[in-house]
Amino acid sequence: MLTLNQATGMTKKLAIWIGVLLGTLVTIILLFRIGTLIKNIIAPTPPAPPSVAYGELPEMELPLNLDTKNYSYTIDTVTGELPKFSDRAKVFKITPRSTDLLALRKTGEKVSQAGFTSGPVRVRGNVYQWSDPRSPVGSKIKVDIFTSEFSISSEFFNDTTILSSLNLPSPDEARDLAQGLLSSMEALSEDIKNTQTYFFSIKGSELVSTTSFSDAHIIEVDFFQKDLDNLPIYYPQPYNSTMKVFIGGGENQPQIIQAQFFHQDISTESATYPIKTAEETYSELKDGKAYIASPGKGEVSLQNISLAYYMSDKAQEYLMPIVVFQGDNGFIAYLSAVKAEWINK
């Protein structure tokens, strides 16, 4: 029969062996973790390759270059060097518009909320026109009933109340008025987060940019989509978007005298694609392959080189990354960032 002393001795030995085993196990785990850390430092596990889930992508449709200058470039970034990009970037699908058999009726209801109650008149294809019978400048709106793209035009150049800036709203009031239009048209999407205002004076039959509100006859309000994957979205004109509303004064109140609205819904669905290095795109820039979005002088000092996304003023299937070159004297150029082997030319 096991005595109390024998049981106590066996318990002590068992506790010692358990302690030894636990200590050994902890040591093994620590050695394994240290070994893994050293291995990752010396020979890190490479990340999975880009998914390229959409196969070859369509070639990015950048505008034609109207600037024919022969540029020369120098690097004048903060570091004095070209940046280091990741080896990949996301490509997002654009959500296609669905055909709605009630689109004409629904569009008529929306434009009526915005004051355009006379119509519709078919212009071409899916584009219809309505007019505002109360407008002193003869405002008309054209809408693609399937894409919701719309434009507003009017005969505002000879309106004396606009030329005298009577009741011209403040920039904040103009922004509210423009947002009201988009709300009426059910076009104020959740991804539209930022606005920018610009001032114009009327010279003859032209709008001339001015920096002074006191000289302004017209206020332009541009709407911009929010950053995506921590990258900004650029449009064909880098300081403007494809969604803009022009507002002037009026005899009794401000009035919307012009607008262009083209918005594309960006899906949450995405795939990763390999992208060019900054060195590769800089070489393409020097070879004259970039779209010059904002001209500069012949000799350009490049002060910032970054990744962004490009949103066209035409329907596109994918939202794709670009490299944006920014230099002195307002110079801005775009280049497609996805590696050429994944572009279907």
MOVENVEN-V614074 format. One record per backbone hydrogen bond with DSSP energy under -0.5 kcal/mol. CO is the residue of the C=O (numbers start at 1). NH is the residue of the N-H. E is the energy in kcal/mol with one decimal. If there is no record, write none. Layout:
co=CO nh=NH e=E
co=CO nh=NH e=E
This chain:
co=3 nh=7 e=-2.3
co=4 nh=8 e=-2.4
co=5 nh=9 e=-2.3
co=6 nh=10 e=-2.6
co=7 nh=11 e=-2.3
co=8 nh=12 e=-2.1
co=9 nh=13 e=-2.4
co=10 nh=14 e=-2.6
co=11 nh=15 e=-2.5
co=12 nh=16 e=-2.3
co=13 nh=17 e=-2.7
co=14 nh=18 e=-2.6
co=15 nh=19 e=-2.4
co=16 nh=20 e=-2.5
co=17 nh=21 e=-2.8
co=18 nh=22 e=-2.8
co=19 nh=23 e=-2.6
co=20 nh=24 e=-2.7
co=21 nh=25 e=-2.7
co=22 nh=26 e=-2.7
co=23 nh=27 e=-2.3
co=24 nh=28 e=-2.5
co=25 nh=29 e=-2.5
co=26 nh=30 e=-2.6
co=27 nh=31 e=-2.7
co=28 nh=32 e=-2.5
co=29 nh=33 e=-2.5
co=30 nh=34 e=-2.7
co=31 nh=35 e=-2.6
co=32 nh=36 e=-2.6
co=33 nh=37 e=-2.5
co=34 nh=38 e=-2.6
co=35 nh=39 e=-2.5
co=36 nh=40 e=-2.5
co=37 nh=41 e=-1.7
co=38 nh=42 e=-2.8
co=39 nh=43 e=-3.5
co=52 nh=55 e=-1.8
co=57 nh=344 e=-3.3
co=60 nh=62 e=-1.3
co=66 nh=68 e=-0.6
co=69 nh=71 e=-0.8
co=72 nh=300 e=-3.1
co=74 nh=76 e=-0.6
co=74 nh=302 e=-3.0
co=83 nh=85 e=-0.6
co=87 nh=275 e=-1.5
co=89 nh=273 e=-2.5
co=91 nh=271 e=-1.9
co=92 nh=319 e=-3.3
co=93 nh=267 e=-2.9
co=94 nh=96 e=-0.5
co=100 nh=103 e=-1.9
co=102 nh=106 e=-2.6
co=103 nh=107 e=-2.7
co=104 nh=108 e=-2.3
co=105 nh=109 e=-1.8
co=106 nh=110 e=-1.8
co=107 nh=111 e=-2.7
co=108 nh=112 e=-1.7
co=109 nh=113 e=-1.4
co=110 nh=114 e=-1.1
co=111 nh=116 e=-2.7
co=112 nh=115 e=-1.4
co=115 nh=117 e=-1.2
co=117 nh=119 e=-0.6
co=118 nh=131 e=-2.5
co=121 nh=129 e=-2.9
co=124 nh=127 e=-3.4
co=126 nh=145 e=-2.4
co=127 nh=123 e=-2.6
co=127 nh=124 e=-1.4
co=128 nh=143 e=-2.7
co=129 nh=120 e=-0.6
co=129 nh=121 e=-2.0
co=130 nh=141 e=-2.8
co=131 nh=118 e=-2.3
co=131 nh=133 e=-0.7
co=132 nh=135 e=-1.6
co=135 nh=138 e=-1.0
co=137 nh=155 e=-3.1
co=139 nh=132 e=-2.4
co=140 nh=153 e=-2.2
co=141 nh=130 e=-2.5
co=142 nh=151 e=-2.1
co=143 nh=128 e=-2.4
co=143 nh=145 e=-0.9
co=144 nh=148 e=-2.6
co=149 nh=144 e=-3.0
co=150 nh=261 e=-2.7
co=151 nh=142 e=-2.7
co=152 nh=259 e=-1.9
co=153 nh=140 e=-2.5
co=154 nh=156 e=-1.0
co=156 nh=159 e=-1.5
co=158 nh=160 e=-0.6
co=159 nh=163 e=-2.3
co=160 nh=164 e=-1.6
co=161 nh=166 e=-2.0
co=162 nh=165 e=-1.3
co=165 nh=168 e=-1.7
co=166 nh=250 e=-1.6
co=170 nh=174 e=-2.8
co=171 nh=175 e=-2.2
co=172 nh=176 e=-2.0
co=173 nh=177 e=-2.2
co=174 nh=178 e=-2.4
co=175 nh=179 e=-2.5
co=176 nh=180 e=-2.0
co=177 nh=181 e=-1.6
co=178 nh=182 e=-2.1
co=179 nh=183 e=-2.4
co=180 nh=184 e=-2.4
co=181 nh=185 e=-2.0
co=182 nh=187 e=-3.4
co=182 nh=188 e=-0.7
co=183 nh=186 e=-1.4
co=187 nh=189 e=-1.8
co=189 nh=192 e=-1.4
co=191 nh=193 e=-1.0
co=191 nh=226 e=-2.7
co=194 nh=224 e=-2.9
co=196 nh=222 e=-3.0
co=198 nh=220 e=-3.0
co=199 nh=210 e=-2.2
co=200 nh=217 e=-3.3
co=200 nh=218 e=-2.5
co=201 nh=203 e=-0.6
co=201 nh=208 e=-3.1
co=202 nh=204 e=-0.5
co=203 nh=205 e=-0.6
co=203 nh=206 e=-1.3
co=206 nh=203 e=-2.6
co=206 nh=208 e=-0.5
co=208 nh=201 e=-2.8
co=210 nh=199 e=-0.7
co=211 nh=213 e=-0.5
co=212 nh=215 e=-0.8
co=213 nh=216 e=-1.2
co=217 nh=249 e=-0.5
co=218 nh=200 e=-2.4
co=219 nh=247 e=-2.7
co=220 nh=198 e=-2.2
co=220 nh=222 e=-0.5
co=221 nh=245 e=-2.2
co=222 nh=196 e=-1.8
co=224 nh=193 e=-1.5
co=224 nh=194 e=-1.8
co=228 nh=231 e=-1.4
co=231 nh=228 e=-3.1
co=232 nh=234 e=-0.5
co=232 nh=309 e=-2.4
co=234 nh=311 e=-3.0
co=236 nh=238 e=-0.7
co=237 nh=240 e=-1.9
co=242 nh=262 e=-1.6
co=243 nh=223 e=-2.7
co=244 nh=260 e=-2.4
co=245 nh=221 e=-3.0
co=246 nh=257 e=-2.0
co=246 nh=258 e=-1.3
co=247 nh=219 e=-2.7
co=248 nh=255 e=-2.4
co=255 nh=248 e=-2.7
co=255 nh=257 e=-0.6
co=258 nh=246 e=-3.4
co=259 nh=152 e=-2.3
co=260 nh=244 e=-3.1
co=261 nh=150 e=-1.8
co=265 nh=95 e=-2.5
co=265 nh=267 e=-0.6
co=269 nh=93 e=-1.9
co=271 nh=91 e=-3.0
co=272 nh=52 e=-3.0
co=273 nh=89 e=-2.0
co=274 nh=339 e=-2.3
co=277 nh=281 e=-2.1
co=278 nh=282 e=-2.3
co=279 nh=283 e=-1.9
co=280 nh=284 e=-1.8
co=281 nh=285 e=-2.5
co=282 nh=286 e=-2.2
co=283 nh=287 e=-1.3
co=284 nh=289 e=-2.4
co=285 nh=288 e=-1.8
co=290 nh=292 e=-0.6
co=291 nh=293 e=-1.2
co=291 nh=334 e=-2.6
co=294 nh=332 e=-2.2
co=298 nh=72 e=-2.3
co=298 nh=300 e=-0.6
co=300 nh=74 e=-2.0
co=300 nh=302 e=-0.8
co=301 nh=303 e=-0.5
co=301 nh=328 e=-1.3
co=302 nh=76 e=-3.1
co=304 nh=326 e=-2.9
co=306 nh=324 e=-3.3
co=308 nh=322 e=-2.7
co=309 nh=234 e=-3.4
co=309 nh=311 e=-0.5
co=310 nh=312 e=-0.6
co=310 nh=320 e=-0.6
co=317 nh=94 e=-2.5
co=318 nh=320 e=-0.7
co=319 nh=92 e=-2.0
co=320 nh=310 e=-1.9
co=321 nh=337 e=-2.2
co=321 nh=338 e=-0.6
co=322 nh=308 e=-2.2
co=322 nh=324 e=-0.5
co=323 nh=325 e=-0.5
co=323 nh=335 e=-1.4
co=324 nh=306 e=-2.1
co=324 nh=326 e=-0.5
co=325 nh=333 e=-2.1
co=326 nh=303 e=-2.3
co=326 nh=304 e=-1.9
co=327 nh=330 e=-0.6
co=328 nh=331 e=-1.3
co=331 nh=327 e=-2.8
co=332 nh=293 e=-1.0
co=332 nh=294 e=-2.2
co=333 nh=325 e=-2.7
co=334 nh=291 e=-2.4
co=335 nh=323 e=-2.9
co=337 nh=276 e=-3.0
co=339 nh=342 e=-2.1
co=340 nh=343 e=-2.0
co=342 nh=57 e=-3.0
co=343 nh=345 e=-0.9
co=344 nh=59 e=-0.8
